[in-house]
């Protein structure tokens, strides 16, 4: 006999929610336990701004011995839910033993909770937050370590989702390339050199001493380049400044670059060290001693992998070679410095609904090492399913 328990403020159930994956992935050599605080902050109204315009809850599933065998969360983002043909909520943080009945009970729990609030479909597994964290079901890449906050899920989950009736709404890919030895397409190098020789353009790496300036430049480019995408909203100045302040401790100045046409910011390539190479030594904790350990490992230079977090070019400068120029610019330090600590870059989160970006990233000497699916489930099974519309 299985029973669903809403976590709420119950400390024991919160602990069970956090520790189930530790047991499930105990023999997955490349799994990295996320920081407990990164999970818990999602469900804390004081830490997660999405509670300002949404609701969220979570459950654990236990068997008749009281052992936790599954977990899941459901949420509604009111800013995006009602922009779809049918009001669409979300489910995520799904984990389960290899038992389809248990999995379906978790799915049903989400569906019933969402239905009671007027929702007619759910996407999953997704996050009650931005798309750059805990978003999608892993379908390729178990032979590689995940980058920070990227999903890691069991292969048997795929059958659970598809047997229940979830459909592939869109896929997102992670492209990986060495920083020094990558062989890019000749056309990319030619376009980049043409831009470098054009005095209209300048390139600057981010500076910690000028974070307010670069935060505003980021906001300007982001709102022009990304706000057109499905499920993406514009960013305020306050949000941009908060973001760069959060990033400050892990910023390596020569990794993140901005391009300017005259004084106008027209492109960015936000690259950060992959702190998961340190997080894997912390066992999910980030207290006083873990912070000391984090700083020591950071100082020792254990991070050799970087993450391309987001890439953007304002529409009227797309297709002119700016993409090529800024994509190659951050590699220059690696080519010039024989003691450069970074070996590879994982270019995270390239959606299949953006074929132009996929084509471009494929010219940068990359391999598509990791793949994820974001599913959608329509509660009215007679309605026709439509994949995410393409852009670009």
C-alpha positions in Angstrom: 0.0 0.0 0.0 1.5 3.3 -1.1 0.7 6.7 0.3 1.3 10.2 -0.9 2.3 12.8 1.7 2.4 16.5 1.1 5.7 17.9 2.4 4.6 21.3 3.6 6.7 22.4 6.6 7.3 18.9 7.9 11.1 18.7 8.6 11.2 14.9 8.3 9.5 14.9 4.9 11.7 17.7 3.7 14.7 15.5 4.6 13.1 12.5 2.8 12.6 14.6 -0.3 16.2 15.6 -0.4 17.7 12.2 0.4 15.7 10.0 -1.9 18.1 10.7 -4.9 21.1 9.9 -2.8 19.8 6.3 -2.5 18.6 6.1 -6.1 21.8 7.3 -7.6 24.2 5.6 -5.2 25.7 3.5 -8.0 25.7 6.2 -10.7 29.4 7.1 -10.9 28.8 10.4 -12.7 25.9 11.7 -10.6 26.7 14.8 -8.5 24.4 15.5 -5.6 23.0 19.0 -5.9 23.4 21.4 -3.0 20.4 20.9 -0.6 20.0 24.7 -0.5 19.5 24.9 -4.2 16.6 22.5 -4.0 15.1 23.9 -0.8 15.3 27.5 -2.0 12.9 26.5 -4.8 10.2 25.8 -2.3 10.9 28.8 0.0 8.6 31.8 -0.7 11.2 34.1 0.8 14.0 32.8 -1.5 12.1 32.1 -4.8 10.6 35.1 -6.5 8.2 32.9 -8.5 6.0 32.7 -5.5 5.2 36.4 -6.2 3.2 35.2 -9.2 2.6 31.6 -8.6 2.0 28.6 -6.3 3.9 25.4 -5.6 3.7 22.3 -3.5 5.5 19.0 -3.3 4.9 15.4 -2.1 6.8 12.3 -1.2 5.6 8.8 -1.9 6.1 6.0 0.8 5.5 2.3 0.7 3.8 0.3 3.5 7.1 0.2 5.5 7.4 4.0 5.6 10.3 4.0 3.1 10.3 6.9 0.7 10.1 5.5 -2.9 9.2 8.6 -4.9 8.9 12.4 -4.9 7.5 15.1 -7.1 6.4 18.8 -7.1 3.7 20.7 -9.0 3.5 24.4 -9.6 1.7 27.2 -11.5 3.5 30.2 -12.8 0.6 32.7 -13.4 2.8 34.8 -15.7 3.1 32.0 -18.3 0.3 29.5 -17.5 -2.5 31.4 -19.3 -0.5 32.3 -22.4 -1.0 28.8 -23.8 -3.9 27.4 -25.8 -4.8 25.6 -22.6 -3.7 26.9 -19.1 -0.5 25.0 -18.4 1.2 24.3 -15.1 4.3 22.3 -14.3 5.6 19.3 -12.5 9.2 18.5 -11.6 11.8 17.3 -9.1 10.4 13.8 -10.0 12.3 10.8 -8.6 11.0 7.3 -8.3 12.1 3.7 -7.8 11.7 1.5 -10.9 8.0 0.9 -10.5 5.5 2.3 -13.0 2.5 2.2 -10.7 4.4 4.4 -8.2 5.4 6.8 -11.0 1.9 7.1 -12.3 0.6 7.8 -8.8 3.0 10.7 -8.6 1.9 12.0 -12.0 -1.8 11.6 -11.0 -1.1 13.6 -7.9 0.3 16.5 -9.9 -2.5 16.3 -12.4 -5.2 16.3 -9.8 -3.7 19.2 -7.9 -3.4 21.3 -11.1 -6.9 20.4 -12.3 -8.4 21.6 -9.0 -6.9 25.0 -9.8 -8.2 25.3 -13.3 -5.1 24.1 -15.1 -5.6 21.9 -18.3 -2.0 20.7 -19.0 1.3 20.2 -17.4 4.9 20.5 -18.6 7.6 18.4 -17.0 9.9 17.7 -15.5 10.6 21.4 -15.1 11.5 23.9 -12.4 9.5 26.4 -10.5 12.0 29.0 -11.6 14.2 29.8 -14.6 14.9 27.3 -17.4 18.6 27.2 -16.7 18.1 25.0 -13.6 16.6 21.5 -13.0 14.8 21.6 -16.4 14.1 18.6 -18.6 14.4 14.8 -18.5 17.8 13.4 -19.4 17.8 11.2 -22.5 21.6 11.2 -23.3 24.8 11.9 -21.4 25.0 9.5 -18.5 28.7 8.9 -19.3 29.5 12.5 -18.4 29.2 14.5 -15.2 26.4 17.0 -15.2 27.2 20.7 -15.0 25.9 22.9 -12.2 22.1 22.7 -11.7 21.6 20.6 -14.9 19.2 17.6 -14.6 20.4 14.1 -13.9 17.6 11.5 -14.2 17.2 7.7 -14.5 17.0 6.2 -18.0 13.8 4.3 -17.0 12.0 7.6 -16.3 11.7 8.0 -20.1 9.3 5.1 -20.3 7.3 6.3 -17.3 6.7 9.7 -18.9 5.8 8.4 -22.3 3.7 5.5 -21.1 1.7 7.9 -19.0 1.0 10.0 -22.1 3.5 12.8 -22.0 4.6 14.1 -25.4 7.9 15.6 -26.5 7.2 19.4 -26.3 10.8 20.4 -27.1 14.3 19.1 -26.6 17.3 20.9 -25.3 20.9 20.0 -25.9 24.4 20.5 -24.4 27.2 21.0 -26.9 30.7 20.3 -25.7 34.0 21.5 -27.2 37.7 21.8 -26.1 38.7 25.4 -25.6 42.2 25.2 -27.0 42.1 22.5 -29.7 38.6 23.0 -31.1 38.5 23.0 -34.9 35.9 25.4 -36.0 34.4 25.7 -39.5 36.5 27.9 -41.7 33.5 30.2 -42.4 33.3 30.9 -38.6 36.9 31.9 -38.4 36.6 34.1 -41.5 33.5 35.9 -40.2 35.2 36.4 -36.8 38.3 37.9 -38.4 36.2 40.3 -40.5 34.4 41.6 -37.4 37.7 42.0 -35.5 39.1 44.1 -38.3 36.0 46.3 -38.4 36.6 49.4 -36.2 32.9 49.7 -35.5 33.1 46.7 -33.2 34.8 46.3 -29.8 34.9 43.4 -27.4 35.2 43.6 -23.6 35.4 41.0 -21.0 33.4 41.5 -17.8 35.0 43.3 -14.9 34.0 42.8 -11.3 34.8 46.5 -10.6 32.1 47.5 -13.2 29.3 44.9 -12.6 26.6 47.6 -12.6 27.5 48.6 -16.1 27.8 45.1 -17.4 24.5 44.1 -15.7 22.7 46.9 -17.6 24.4 45.9 -20.8 23.3 42.3 -20.2 19.7 43.4 -19.6 19.6 45.5 -22.8 20.8 42.6 -25.0 18.8 40.0 -23.2 15.5 41.9 -23.7 16.1 42.3 -27.4 17.6 38.8 -28.1 15.7 36.5 -25.8 12.3 38.0 -24.9 10.8 36.8 -28.2 11.3 33.1 -27.2 8.4 31.0 -25.8 8.2 31.2 -22.0 10.8 33.9 -21.7 9.9 37.4 -20.3 11.8 40.6 -20.2 14.2 41.5 -17.4 14.1 44.6 -15.3 17.2 46.6 -14.2 16.7 45.4 -10.7 16.7 41.7 -11.8 19.8 42.2 -13.9 21.8 43.8 -11.0 20.7 41.1 -8.6 21.9 38.4 -11.1 25.4 39.8 -11.6 25.8 40.3 -7.8 24.8 36.6 -7.3 27.4 35.6 -10.0 30.2 37.8 -8.6 31.9 35.1 -6.4 32.4 32.7 -9.3 33.0 35.2 -12.1 36.3 34.6 -14.0 36.6 37.9 -15.9 38.2 36.5 -19.0 35.4 34.0 -19.6 32.4 36.3 -20.2 32.5 38.7 -23.1 30.4 41.5 -24.5 30.4 43.0 -28.0 29.6 46.6 -28.8 28.8 48.4 -32.0 30.0 51.9 -31.2 28.6 52.4 -27.7 25.7 50.0 -28.2 25.8 46.6 -26.5 24.9 44.1 -29.2 26.0 40.6 -28.0 27.1 38.7 -25.0 28.5 35.2 -24.3 28.1 34.4 -20.6 30.6 31.7 -19.5 31.3 30.7 -15.9 33.5 28.0 -14.3 31.5 24.8 -13.7 31.4 24.8 -9.9 29.9 21.3 -10.0 33.5 20.1 -10.0 33.6 21.4 -6.4 30.0 20.7 -5.4 30.6 17.0 -6.0 33.0 17.1 -2.9 30.4 18.7 -0.6 27.7 16.0 -0.3 24.9 18.5 -0.8 25.9 20.7 2.1 27.0 24.3 2.1 27.6 25.3 5.7 30.7 27.0 7.2 33.2 24.2 6.7 31.9 23.4 3.2 32.3 27.1 2.2 35.9 27.0 3.4 36.4 23.8 1.4 34.8 25.4 -1.6 37.1 28.4 -1.5 40.2 26.2 -1.1 39.3 24.0 -4.0 38.5 27.1 -6.1 41.9 28.5 -5.2 43.6 25.2 -6.1 42.2 25.5 -9.6 40.3 22.2 -9.6 37.8 23.5 -12.0 38.7 22.6 -15.6 35.3 22.8 -17.2 33.3 25.9 -18.1 29.6 26.4 -18.8 28.3 28.6 -21.6 25.2 29.8 -19.6 23.6 32.1 -22.2 24.5 33.5 -25.6 22.7 36.4 -27.3 22.9 38.8 -30.2 20.4 41.6 -30.8 18.3 40.9 -33.9 19.6 43.6 -36.2 23.2 42.4 -35.7 22.5 38.7 -36.2 24.0 37.1 -39.3 26.8 39.7 -39.6 29.5 37.6 -38.0 29.1 39.0 -34.5 28.1 35.5 -33.3 31.3 34.0 -34.6 33.5 36.8 -33.3 32.2 36.6 -29.7 32.0 32.8 -29.6 35.7 32.6 -30.4 36.9 35.7 -28.4 36.8 34.0 -25.0 39.0 31.2 -26.2 41.9 33.6 -26.9 43.1 33.5 -23.3 43.2 29.7 -23.4 45.3 29.8 -26.6 47.7 32.4 -25.3 48.3 31.2 -21.8 50.0 27.8 -21.5 48.9 27.6 -17.8 45.2 28.2 -18.5 43.2 26.0 -16.2 40.1 25.4 -18.3 40.0 22.6 -20.8 36.4 22.4 -22.1 33.2 24.4 -22.4 29.7 22.9 -22.1 27.3 25.1 -24.0 24.1 24.4 -22.1 20.5 24.7 -23.0 20.2 25.0 -26.8 16.6 24.3 -27.6 15.5 22.4 -30.7 13.0 25.1 -31.4 15.9 27.3 -32.3 17.4 25.6 -35.4 19.5 28.6 -36.3 21.4 28.4 -33.0 21.8 24.6 -33.3 23.3 25.1 -36.7 25.7 27.7 -35.5 26.9 25.9 -32.4 27.5 22.8 -34.6 30.1 24.8 -36.5 32.2 25.5 -33.4 33.9 22.2 -33.2 31.4 20.8 -30.8 29.8 17.4 -30.0 26.3 17.0 -28.7 27.0 15.1 -25.6 23.9 15.6 -23.5 20.2 15.7 -24.4 17.0 16.4 -22.5 13.3 16.4 -23.2 10.7 18.8 -21.8 7.4 16.9 -22.0 3.8 18.2 -22.1 0.7 16.4 -21.0 -2.8 17.5 -22.0 -5.4 16.6 -19.5 -8.1 16.5 -22.2 -6.8 13.5 -24.2 -9.0 14.4 -27.2 -7.2 17.7 -27.8 -4.5 17.7 -30.5 -1.0 18.0 -29.2 1.3 20.7 -30.7 5.1 20.9 -30.2 6.7 24.2 -29.1 6.8 26.6 -32.1 10.1 27.3 -33.7 11.8 30.6 -33.6 14.5 32.2 -35.7 
